[in-house]
Amino acid sequence: MKHFLQRFLKDQSGTSSIEIVLVFPVFFGFFLMTYEAGILSSRQVMLERGLDITVRKVRVGAIDKADQDELRTELRKSICDNAGILPDCETQLEVEMIQRDPRAVWNPISTDIQCVDRGDINAPSTSSLANTANNELLFLRACIRIDPFLASSTLGKTLVAGNDTAAGDSYALIATAAFVVEPFRADP
């Protein structure tokens, strides 16, 4: 037995395999986290792009609906059409429009972001949409629920860790834009 153990300890064959077995999972984990971060970043950029293009339409009056539900639907459609790569966008996206008077005492905007409740995806929206009028300062916020691309990767698990049941193993991407409505119509 002693002779077998000495021969085993002196044997050099297979040492590179051991190094690969020890190092490969670490580097592959880094690769997965990098890939997940890249997907997350591109989705965030595209959400902001979709919101910016939609804000231009609202600012000049191309999107001007009196009915709250029609306005919400038109905003979602415009953001999703211009964002392109957001999965299941129109059902996962929530929009909120907040009006502020720039000449009054500034009240900060609430940090409570309205996002879709995945526990009840068909629940009516509770977010508010302000009516647009000439020369008003408005904030448009969009929040979309996204599932991690690689949910089993370390970053994917970290993104959804600690979420409540309304999140449904997803994370939220949020974009905000501020704008002043241009005088595109005569005030009554």
C-alpha angles and dihedrals in degrees: 000000000000091000091050092051093049091049091048093052093049095047110109099186115114097021093124090052090056091051091051092047090052099041103034098071091052094051093042089051089053089050092052092048091049091050092048091048090050092051091047092050094049092049091050092049092048092048090053090047092051091048093049093051090047091049089055089054093049093044094057095039100254088126108044115144123164094203114079095218093049091048092049091049093048092048092049092047093049094047093047094046091052096041095054104179102058109115118234087353105169094053096040098045124092122188130198128186118198125189122212132180107229091199095054129075105293116251112192118240115254115262090215102107118204110230133169115278104229090193088068107018092174095054113123116258117263096192120110127238118200121219111249121234134165118293096003123144110233135178119208117197126187125192123185129184113227131185114225112260091225103026093179094056119099093249092046091054092045093051093058098034114119096013119144124243091267088066094057098204092313137112128226126242112200130193127180131191131182123204145156117236109242119232096261098147138036114261113237 
